[in-house]
Amino acid sequence: MLIPIFHFYYVSNSIQGYTPRKDRLDLLVWRRLVRNPFKGPMKHFKISKTLFVIIPLFIDYKAQGQVDQQWLSSWNKANEMKPSTISSMSRIAPKSEPGIPLIIKGKIFNPDNIPAKGVVVHAYHRDAQGYDFGENDSSFPTWRLQGWAKTDLNGNFEFSTIRPAPDHLGREGAHIHFTTISNEFGLQWAPKVFLGDDPEVTKNQPLLSKEAGKFGWICEVKTINGIQYIELNIKLKENGDF
């Protein structure tokens, strides 16, 4: 099926929570929505303040591949549920959720390694049974355990939650997903954060994480008075992922 695209607001509006950059034609949206988008016949276009593509662009959506529809559906539903006020300290799992208490202390840096204030952080993870969407991973239209925070003046944020379990099918170890939203750098996926004491973490993962220095994604777990703590740093990229 050929889909005509006359301007990139049409594409961007299919991803809730995304505000297009107005100083450039944000082709990065397409890198998430379709694979190899530049194989299409995009011969003539020009950039304007409103990001219009003057000559229509036609892409064979079916041929080029599709976005992960389950993720996109969950993301859009999560945005519908996003609280109107977001602070730097928030929760992922409610206090009543069964599991080991876990506190996540994070810090966001811009691409120049300067702490980034006002960045919205969305996080989600599996429950203590290893499910994302409730019983049998089918009870909820979006991630059951998720939360929103916004970095303070020093780029810090904090989530209170429970320790996630590894995937119930044994596909990977316990981890936490983070997505960041900022006016300057768009929407970005941060590396999945794994718990360093999880036996499901592979031998190669700590080595690769160590190469990233303070931005490593395998976090040491500390336990104080029955509460587990991890600390992590996330570095934003120059351009958004989607």
N, C-alpha and C positions, 0 to 999 in steps of 0.2 A: 504494500500500500504506500503510495506516494503522499507525503504530508507537506503542504505548502507552509512555509514560515516567512512572514512578512516583517516581523520584528521580534527581538529577543525577550520582550516582556511576555509574549505568549508562552514561551518556553519557561521562563523564570517563574511565572505565576503557578505553574504546575507543581512547584516545590514550595510548600508553605514555609514561611520564615525567612525567605531569601529576598533581599533587596538588591537589585542590580546596581553595579557601579555605574555612575553617570559620566565618568570621564574616559570611558573606553568601551569598546564592544566586547562584552564579556562572553567570549567563546567557551570559557571553561565549563559553563553549564552543560554544553553538549558532550564534554568528555565523560560526564556521568550518565547522561540520558541515552546516548548511543555510542557504540564502539566505532572507532575509525571514522569519525564524522566527516573528515575532509576528503573522503573519496567521492562525495556528492558533487554535483556540477555547480559549485559556488564560483562563478566567474567574475561577477561584478557586484560590488557593494561599496557603500561609503558610510562613514561613521558620522553621526550627528549627536547633539546633546540628548536627544530622546532615544538614542540607540535603535533607530529604525534601519532596517536593511531595505534599500530602495528597490533592488531587483529581487523578486521572490526566490527563495532557496527551496529546492525540492529534495527530500531525502527519502530513500526507500527504508522506512522505519523497520519493517520486518527483516529486510536483508541485512541491515546494519546492526541489528541486535537491540535488546531492550534493557532498560534499567531494571535492577532487582525490584520487582514489583512489591514483594512482601515488605522489604525494607522501606520503600517509598510510602506504602500505605501506612505502615507503622509510624513513620516520621510525620506524615501529615496529620494523623490522628493525635500524636503526641503534641503537635503544635496547637491543635484545637483545645487541648487540655492545659496548655501552658498557663501558669498563674500570671495575673496582671502585674503583680509586684514580685520582683526577684531580688534576693539579697545574696551576700557573699557566703552565708552559712545556710545550708538547706539539708533536706533529707531525700534519700532515695527510697529506702524501705520504711514503712511506718514503724512506730515503736512497738506495735503488737506483732510484728513479723517474727516468726520463729527463726532462730539462728544465732550465730556468734556475733556480738556487736562489733562493728568495724567503723572506724573514722578515717576518711580520706582527706588528706591535706594536700592541696595542689597549688601550683603557681604557673601562670601563663606569661610567656615572654614573646615579644614581637620578633620579627626576623633579625633585628639588630641586637638581640639579647637584652632588650630593655623591658622591664616588667610592664605588662599590658593591662591597663585598667578598663573597666566597663565591658569586658568580653563575656558574652553569655555562654555558659557551659551546660550542655545537656549530657547526662550520664544515665546508663542503664546496665543491668547485669542480671544473671540468672538468680533464682532463689536457692534455698538450701537443699532443694531436691534436684537442682540442675535444669530447671525449666525457665524459659523466657516468657511464655504466654499463658502461664497457669497450668492446670492439670492437663497432661498429654500435649502440652504446647498448643492448645486449641481453644482455650476458654476466653481469651482476651484479644481484641483487635489491634492492640499495641503492646509494647513491653509492659509487663505487670509492675516491675520494680524500676522506676525511673525518677529522675529529679532534675531540677533546674537551679543553677546558681549564676551569679554575676561577679566577676572579679572586682576586688576593692581597689583603692588607689595604688596599692603595692602589687597588684596582679594576683592576689591570693583568693582562693575559694576553699570551701570545706563542705563535705557531705558526711552525714551520719547515716549508716545503713547496717546491713548484716553482711557477713562474709559469704560471697557467692560460692556455690558448688561447681565442680567441673560439669561439663555437658553430660546430661543423663545418658547419652548414647556413647560416651567415651571418646568423642572426637577431639577434644582439646581440654586443657586445664582451666581452672577458675580464672576469670578475667573480667574486666570492666571496660565498657565502651564509652568514649567521650567524643562529642561533636562540639565544635566551637563556632560562635557566630559573632562577627565584628563588622562594623561599617567599613573599615579600611581593607580587611583581608577576607571578607566573605565567609562562606560556610566551609568548614574544614573538618576532616576526620583526623583525630589524633591516633597514634598507635594504640592498639589494645594494651591495657595494663594488666600484667599477670602477677600473681602472688608468688614471691620467691620461695616460699616453703611448700608449695604445692608439688607433690610427687609426679603430677602429670606434665609439669614443665619439662620440655625436652632438653637434652644436653647442649644443643647448639643455641638455644634461645638466650641463656645468660651471657654467652660469649658475644652474640650480636648486640645485646642490650648494653653490655659494658663498653662496646665501641662507640656508643652514642653519648658516653660521658654522663653528665648530670641529666640528660634527656633520655636516659635509658628507660625501658618500659617494663622491666621486671623489678618489682619493688620489694625491699626487705620488709618483713612483717614483724612488728614489735607488739608485745602484749603487756599491758599495764592494768592491773586490777581487773582482769577478765575481759578487757576491751582491747581489740586489735587495732593497730594504727599502721597506715602506710603514708609515705610522702612521695610526691611526684612532681616533675616539671614538664611542661608542654611548650614546645617552641612552634609558633605559627609560621606557616610558609608565606612566601610573597604573594601567592595567588590562591584563591579558593579552589576547593575540589569539585564543587557542584553548585 
